[in-house]
Amino acid sequence: MFAKKGANVALIARGVDGLEAAKSEIEAYGRCALVIPVDVSEAEALENAAARTEQELGPIDVWVNVAMVSVFSPFAKMTPAEFKRVTDVTYLGYVYGTMSALRRMRSRNHSVIVQVGSALAYRSIPLQSAYCGQKHAIAALRTPSVAS
């Protein structure tokens, strides 16, 4: 949609195949797509991706956090490592992305950060305790406006 409206787009995710497919769609609209394969749970990698985005495409006007991972499991059977991975990607990926974007946006006093949530932030379902908890955390996350 951003490309259709005339924007160049940086694509940040782990899956190269999906990134390349999205790149093709963006380029079909005559726009530039920058593919940056990173794991959003790694703060430094995400910071580097944001820096590269601005170096190659210019100032970031809109940053969209939409990463997620889940484990379908009863809570009692989930391992600490599984719960941590869901937290690292589904919550901390948003936190790190927001920090990286906000660092760049504040000096310009404009731009938008979009946190894509889920109805599961408000109503948990069986076998999704980690995911629902992280989506609730995202809904509760309050970041300052660009100006503040």
C-alpha positions in Angstrom: 0.0 0.0 0.0 2.8 2.4 0.8 4.4 1.8 -2.7 1.0 2.2 -4.3 0.8 5.7 -2.6 4.3 6.6 -4.0 6.6 5.6 -1.1 9.9 3.8 -1.2 9.9 1.0 1.3 12.5 -0.7 3.5 11.6 -4.3 4.3 13.0 -5.7 7.5 12.4 -9.4 8.5 14.2 -12.7 8.8 12.7 -14.5 5.8 14.6 -13.6 2.6 12.0 -15.3 0.4 9.2 -13.2 1.8 11.2 -10.1 1.6 12.1 -10.7 -2.0 8.4 -11.4 -2.9 7.4 -8.1 -1.2 10.2 -6.3 -3.0 8.8 -7.5 -6.3 5.4 -6.2 -5.4 6.8 -2.8 -4.5 8.9 -2.5 -7.6 5.8 -3.3 -9.7 4.6 0.1 -8.6 7.8 1.7 -9.7 9.1 2.3 -6.2 12.4 1.3 -4.6 12.4 -1.6 -2.1 15.3 -2.1 0.2 15.6 -5.6 1.6 17.2 -5.9 5.0 17.2 -9.4 6.5 17.5 -9.2 10.2 16.0 -10.7 13.4 14.1 -7.9 15.1 14.8 -9.4 18.5 18.4 -8.2 18.0 18.5 -4.5 19.0 21.8 -3.7 17.3 20.8 -5.4 14.1 17.6 -3.4 14.0 19.4 -0.2 14.8 21.8 -0.9 11.9 18.8 -1.6 9.6 17.2 1.7 10.5 20.5 3.5 9.8 20.9 1.8 6.5 17.3 2.7 5.6 18.0 6.4 6.1 21.3 6.2 4.3 19.8 4.5 1.2 16.2 5.8 1.1 16.3 9.0 3.1 14.4 10.0 6.3 12.0 7.5 7.8 8.5 9.0 7.6 6.5 5.9 8.8 7.8 2.9 10.8 5.5 -0.1 11.1 6.1 -2.8 13.8 4.3 -6.0 12.8 6.7 -8.8 13.8 5.4 -11.9 15.6 6.2 -15.4 16.5 4.1 -17.8 18.5 4.2 -21.3 20.1 1.0 -23.3 20.2 1.3 -25.0 23.6 -0.4 -25.2 26.9 1.4 -22.9 29.3 2.4 -25.7 31.6 4.2 -27.5 28.7 5.9 -24.5 27.2 9.7 -24.2 27.8 11.3 -21.0 29.1 13.2 -20.8 25.8 10.0 -20.9 23.8 8.4 -18.2 25.9 11.5 -16.1 25.7 11.6 -16.3 21.9 8.0 -15.1 21.6 8.8 -12.3 24.0 12.0 -11.3 22.2 10.3 -11.1 18.8 6.7 -10.2 19.5 7.4 -7.6 22.2 11.0 -6.6 22.3 11.1 -6.4 18.4 8.5 -3.6 18.7 10.4 -1.9 21.5 13.7 -2.0 19.6 12.0 -0.9 16.4 10.3 2.0 18.1 13.5 3.1 19.8 15.4 3.0 16.5 12.7 4.9 14.6 12.1 7.5 17.3 15.8 8.3 17.6 15.7 9.4 13.9 12.2 11.0 13.9 12.5 13.2 17.0 14.9 15.7 15.5 12.6 16.3 12.6 9.5 16.6 14.8 7.3 14.6 12.6 6.6 11.0 11.4 4.5 8.1 12.6 5.2 4.8 14.3 2.5 2.2 13.8 2.2 -0.7 16.3 0.2 -3.5 14.7 -1.6 -5.3 17.5 -4.1 -8.1 17.8 -7.5 -8.7 19.3 -5.7 -11.3 21.4 -4.2 -8.4 23.4 -7.7 -8.0 24.9 -9.0 -11.6 24.9 -6.6 -14.5 25.5 -7.2 -17.9 23.9 -6.0 -21.4 24.8 -2.5 -22.5 23.6 -1.4 -18.9 23.0 -0.4 -17.6 26.4 3.0 -16.2 25.4 1.6 -14.5 22.2 -1.4 -13.0 24.0 0.8 -11.7 26.8 3.1 -10.0 24.4 0.3 -8.5 22.4 -1.2 -7.1 25.7 2.3 -5.6 26.4 2.3 -3.9 23.0 -1.2 -2.5 23.7 0.1 -1.2 27.0 3.3 0.2 25.6 3.1 4.0 25.5 5.8 5.9 23.6 6.3 9.6 23.6 5.2 11.6 20.7 8.0 12.6 18.3 7.9 16.1 19.7 8.2 15.1 23.4 
